[in-house]
Amino acid sequence: MATDRPRYTVSVDPELFQRIEDFRFEHRFQTRSEATVELIRLGLEALEKSEAGEKPAKK
């Protein structure tokens, strides 16, 4: 299936691979790529929320 989306390869250790697979099956994603994209999206959203909640350091 052709796509205009950028692609790249990521290597992970077996434990992280299994966690991604578990997430994929628990959330019924058809492909590992879909599950990985969702995990990245969720992680970035959590990071943005935590950074937004941080108070600036006092001088």
A tleap script that builds the chain and sets N, CA, C and O, in Angstrom:
source leaprc.protein.ff14SB
mol = sequence {
  NMET ALA THR ASP ARG PRO ARG TYR THR VAL
  SER VAL ASP PRO GLU LEU PHE GLN ARG ILE
  GLU ASP PHE ARG PHE GLU HIE ARG PHE GLN
  THR ARG SER GLU ALA THR VAL GLU LEU ILE
  ARG LEU GLY LEU GLU ALA LEU GLU LYS SER
  GLU ALA GLY GLU LYS PRO ALA LYS CLYS
}
set mol.1.N position { 0.847 -1.172 0.000 }
set mol.1.CA position { 0.000 0.000 0.000 }
set mol.1.C position { 0.901 1.246 0.000 }
set mol.1.O position { 1.698 1.426 0.921 }
set mol.2.N position { 0.787 2.076 -0.985 }
set mol.2.CA position { 1.588 3.287 -1.099 }
set mol.2.C position { 1.061 4.361 -0.149 }
set mol.2.O position { -0.139 4.463 0.106 }
set mol.3.N position { 1.994 5.153 0.363 }
set mol.3.CA position { 1.609 6.236 1.255 }
set mol.3.C position { 2.552 7.419 1.058 }
set mol.3.O position { 3.711 7.249 0.679 }
set mol.4.N position { 2.043 8.607 1.319 }
set mol.4.CA position { 2.867 9.807 1.242 }
set mol.4.C position { 3.507 10.128 2.588 }
set mol.4.O position { 4.282 11.078 2.694 }
set mol.5.N position { 3.194 9.357 3.601 }
set mol.5.CA position { 3.727 9.612 4.928 }
set mol.5.C position { 5.211 9.259 4.984 }
set mol.5.O position { 5.649 8.294 4.358 }
set mol.6.N position { 5.981 10.042 5.737 }
set mol.6.CA position { 7.396 9.677 5.934 }
set mol.6.C position { 7.495 8.346 6.676 }
set mol.6.O position { 6.629 8.008 7.483 }
set mol.7.N position { 8.544 7.607 6.399 }
set mol.7.CA position { 8.762 6.312 7.051 }
set mol.7.C position { 10.158 6.274 7.650 }
set mol.7.O position { 11.085 6.910 7.146 }
set mol.8.N position { 10.293 5.521 8.731 }
set mol.8.CA position { 11.608 5.252 9.293 }
set mol.8.C position { 11.552 3.963 10.080 }
set mol.8.O position { 10.474 3.469 10.409 }
set mol.9.N position { 12.719 3.421 10.379 }
set mol.9.CA position { 12.809 2.150 11.083 }
set mol.9.C position { 13.309 2.395 12.489 }
set mol.9.O position { 14.184 3.232 12.711 }
set mol.10.N position { 12.748 1.658 13.443 }
set mol.10.CA position { 13.159 1.756 14.832 }
set mol.10.C position { 13.475 0.350 15.329 }
set mol.10.O position { 12.722 -0.593 15.087 }
set mol.11.N position { 14.594 0.226 16.024 }
set mol.11.CA position { 14.943 -1.051 16.652 }
set mol.11.C position { 14.696 -0.934 18.140 }
set mol.11.O position { 15.064 0.064 18.760 }
set mol.12.N position { 14.073 -1.953 18.716 }
set mol.12.CA position { 13.769 -1.956 20.150 }
set mol.12.C position { 14.232 -3.271 20.758 }
set mol.12.O position { 14.418 -4.268 20.060 }
set mol.13.N position { 14.415 -3.251 22.085 }
set mol.13.CA position { 14.797 -4.484 22.755 }
set mol.13.C position { 13.567 -5.395 22.862 }
set mol.13.O position { 12.437 -4.932 22.705 }
set mol.14.N position { 13.782 -6.677 23.128 }
set mol.14.CA position { 12.660 -7.627 23.164 }
set mol.14.C position { 11.567 -7.257 24.170 }
set mol.14.O position { 10.388 -7.485 23.901 }
set mol.15.N position { 11.937 -6.690 25.327 }
set mol.15.CA position { 10.941 -6.334 26.335 }
set mol.15.C position { 10.027 -5.221 25.822 }
set mol.15.O position { 8.809 -5.299 25.982 }
set mol.16.N position { 10.601 -4.191 25.211 }
set mol.16.CA position { 9.796 -3.100 24.674 }
set mol.16.C position { 8.941 -3.595 23.508 }
set mol.16.O position { 7.783 -3.200 23.369 }
set mol.17.N position { 9.506 -4.448 22.686 }
set mol.17.CA position { 8.746 -5.033 21.579 }
set mol.17.C position { 7.498 -5.743 22.101 }
set mol.17.O position { 6.411 -5.594 21.543 }
set mol.18.N position { 7.667 -6.518 23.179 }
set mol.18.CA position { 6.527 -7.250 23.736 }
set mol.18.C position { 5.492 -6.301 24.309 }
set mol.18.O position { 4.292 -6.549 24.195 }
set mol.19.N position { 5.944 -5.217 24.925 }
set mol.19.CA position { 4.995 -4.237 25.467 }
set mol.19.C position { 4.193 -3.587 24.352 }
set mol.19.O position { 2.995 -3.347 24.505 }
set mol.20.N position { 4.845 -3.299 23.233 }
set mol.20.CA position { 4.141 -2.729 22.072 }
set mol.20.C position { 3.134 -3.739 21.530 }
set mol.20.O position { 2.002 -3.380 21.207 }
set mol.21.N position { 3.541 -4.986 21.432 }
set mol.21.CA position { 2.638 -6.035 20.953 }
set mol.21.C position { 1.445 -6.204 21.892 }
set mol.21.O position { 0.313 -6.356 21.434 }
set mol.22.N position { 1.690 -6.179 23.195 }
set mol.22.CA position { 0.595 -6.302 24.164 }
set mol.22.C position { -0.382 -5.148 23.996 }
set mol.22.O position { -1.595 -5.358 23.988 }
set mol.23.N position { 0.142 -3.921 23.861 }
set mol.23.CA position { -0.705 -2.745 23.648 }
set mol.23.C position { -1.514 -2.911 22.367 }
set mol.23.O position { -2.710 -2.624 22.332 }
set mol.24.N position { -0.851 -3.375 21.325 }
set mol.24.CA position { -1.525 -3.578 20.029 }
set mol.24.C position { -2.722 -4.508 20.161 }
set mol.24.O position { -3.811 -4.190 19.685 }
set mol.25.N position { -2.527 -5.647 20.799 }
set mol.25.CA position { -3.605 -6.620 20.903 }
set mol.25.C position { -4.690 -6.176 21.876 }
set mol.25.O position { -5.875 -6.400 21.632 }
set mol.26.N position { -4.288 -5.546 22.979 }
set mol.26.CA position { -5.279 -5.072 23.959 }
set mol.26.C position { -6.192 -4.002 23.370 }
set mol.26.O position { -7.369 -3.920 23.721 }
set mol.27.N position { -5.647 -3.186 22.475 }
set mol.27.CA position { -6.421 -2.096 21.878 }
set mol.27.C position { -6.877 -2.406 20.451 }
set mol.27.O position { -7.420 -1.544 19.760 }
set mol.28.N position { -6.650 -3.633 20.028 }
set mol.28.CA position { -7.135 -4.154 18.751 }
set mol.28.C position { -6.690 -3.351 17.522 }
set mol.28.O position { -7.475 -3.110 16.604 }
set mol.29.N position { -5.416 -2.942 17.525 }
set mol.29.CA position { -4.869 -2.315 16.325 }
set mol.29.C position { -4.547 -3.416 15.328 }
set mol.29.O position { -4.058 -4.481 15.706 }
set mol.30.N position { -4.820 -3.163 14.062 }
set mol.30.CA position { -4.570 -4.177 13.045 }
set mol.30.C position { -3.090 -4.357 12.753 }
set mol.30.O position { -2.649 -5.456 12.418 }
set mol.31.N position { -2.322 -3.282 12.880 }
set mol.31.CA position { -0.896 -3.384 12.568 }
set mol.31.C position { -0.054 -2.846 13.714 }
set mol.31.O position { -0.510 -2.038 14.523 }
set mol.32.N position { 1.175 -3.311 13.763 }
set mol.32.CA position { 2.133 -2.828 14.744 }
set mol.32.C position { 2.406 -1.342 14.521 }
set mol.32.O position { 2.583 -0.592 15.480 }
set mol.33.N position { 2.439 -0.920 13.266 }
set mol.33.CA position { 2.681 0.492 12.953 }
set mol.33.C position { 1.592 1.385 13.541 }
set mol.33.O position { 1.891 2.432 14.115 }
set mol.34.N position { 0.337 0.981 13.402 }
set mol.34.CA position { -0.764 1.773 13.968 }
set mol.34.C position { -0.620 1.889 15.480 }
set mol.34.O position { -0.821 2.964 16.044 }
set mol.35.N position { -0.278 0.799 16.128 }
set mol.35.CA position { -0.116 0.806 17.583 }
set mol.35.C position { 1.057 1.692 17.985 }
set mol.35.O position { 0.965 2.442 18.956 }
set mol.36.N position { 2.146 1.610 17.253 }
set mol.36.CA position { 3.329 2.410 17.560 }
set mol.36.C position { 3.054 3.892 17.379 }
set mol.36.O position { 3.476 4.703 18.203 }
set mol.37.N position { 2.357 4.257 16.322 }
set mol.37.CA position { 1.995 5.658 16.098 }
set mol.37.C position { 1.120 6.161 17.243 }
set mol.37.O position { 1.308 7.283 17.713 }
set mol.38.N position { 0.175 5.355 17.695 }
set mol.38.CA position { -0.694 5.756 18.807 }
set mol.38.C position { 0.109 5.929 20.093 }
set mol.38.O position { -0.120 6.878 20.842 }
set mol.39.N position { 1.040 5.029 20.352 }
set mol.39.CA position { 1.879 5.156 21.541 }
set mol.39.C position { 2.728 6.421 21.487 }
set mol.39.O position { 2.887 7.102 22.500 }
set mol.40.N position { 3.268 6.738 20.330 }
set mol.40.CA position { 4.049 7.968 20.171 }
set mol.40.C position { 3.158 9.177 20.406 }
set mol.40.O position { 3.549 10.105 21.113 }
set mol.41.N position { 1.969 9.178 19.823 }
set mol.41.CA position { 1.032 10.298 19.991 }
set mol.41.C position { 0.685 10.486 21.465 }
set mol.41.O position { 0.714 11.605 21.977 }
set mol.42.N position { 0.356 9.388 22.144 }
set mol.42.CA position { 0.011 9.457 23.564 }
set mol.42.C position { 1.188 9.968 24.399 }
set mol.42.O position { 1.003 10.771 25.313 }
set mol.43.N position { 2.381 9.506 24.086 }
set mol.43.CA position { 3.565 9.945 24.804 }
set mol.43.C position { 3.840 11.425 24.607 }
set mol.43.O position { 4.174 12.127 25.562 }
set mol.44.N position { 3.703 11.906 23.383 }
set mol.44.CA position { 3.920 13.328 23.113 }
set mol.44.C position { 2.872 14.188 23.800 }
set mol.44.O position { 3.197 15.252 24.328 }
set mol.45.N position { 1.625 13.748 23.801 }
set mol.45.CA position { 0.571 14.493 24.498 }
set mol.45.C position { 0.845 14.553 25.993 }
set mol.45.O position { 0.664 15.602 26.612 }
set mol.46.N position { 1.280 13.442 26.583 }
set mol.46.CA position { 1.591 13.421 28.013 }
set mol.46.C position { 2.766 14.347 28.313 }
set mol.46.O position { 2.761 15.049 29.325 }
set mol.47.N position { 3.764 14.352 27.447 }
set mol.47.CA position { 4.914 15.226 27.630 }
set mol.47.C position { 4.503 16.692 27.564 }
set mol.47.O position { 4.938 17.504 28.381 }
set mol.48.N position { 3.670 17.022 26.594 }
set mol.48.CA position { 3.199 18.402 26.458 }
set mol.48.C position { 2.406 18.829 27.686 }
set mol.48.O position { 2.553 19.958 28.156 }
set mol.49.N position { 1.572 17.943 28.205 }
set mol.49.CA position { 0.782 18.266 29.402 }
set mol.49.C position { 1.676 18.462 30.611 }
set mol.49.O position { 1.456 19.378 31.402 }
set mol.50.N position { 2.680 17.614 30.763 }
set mol.50.CA position { 3.555 17.735 31.929 }
set mol.50.C position { 4.408 18.993 31.828 }
set mol.50.O position { 4.676 19.637 32.842 }
set mol.51.N position { 4.837 19.351 30.627 }
set mol.51.CA position { 5.621 20.570 30.453 }
set mol.51.C position { 4.764 21.808 30.666 }
set mol.51.O position { 5.244 22.810 31.196 }
set mol.52.N position { 3.501 21.748 30.260 }
set mol.52.CA position { 2.606 22.879 30.435 }
set mol.52.C position { 2.303 23.105 31.909 }
set mol.52.O position { 2.055 24.236 32.325 }
set mol.53.N position { 2.320 22.043 32.695 }
set mol.53.CA position { 2.028 22.145 34.113 }
set mol.53.C position { 3.207 22.551 34.962 }
set mol.53.O position { 3.047 22.834 36.149 }
set mol.54.N position { 4.400 22.584 34.370 }
set mol.54.CA position { 5.589 22.962 35.125 }
set mol.54.C position { 5.607 24.469 35.375 }
set mol.54.O position { 5.241 25.264 34.509 }
set mol.55.N position { 6.034 24.834 36.558 }
set mol.55.CA position { 6.151 26.243 36.884 }
set mol.55.C position { 7.560 26.705 36.497 }
set mol.55.O position { 8.525 25.957 36.655 }
set mol.56.N position { 7.676 27.939 35.990 }
set mol.56.CA position { 8.998 28.451 35.662 }
set mol.56.C position { 9.884 28.524 36.905 }
set mol.56.O position { 9.405 28.823 37.999 }
set mol.57.N position { 11.153 28.255 36.734 }
set mol.57.CA position { 12.088 28.316 37.850 }
set mol.57.C position { 12.260 29.755 38.317 }
set mol.57.O position { 12.353 30.677 37.508 }
set mol.58.N position { 12.301 29.933 39.645 }
set mol.58.CA position { 12.511 31.263 40.197 }
set mol.58.C position { 13.991 31.595 40.173 }
set mol.58.O position { 14.843 30.727 40.363 }
set mol.59.N position { 14.282 32.870 39.936 }
set mol.59.CA position { 15.688 33.307 39.926 }
set mol.59.C position { 16.080 33.900 41.250 }
set mol.59.O position { 17.224 34.320 41.424 }
savepdb mol mol.pdb
quit
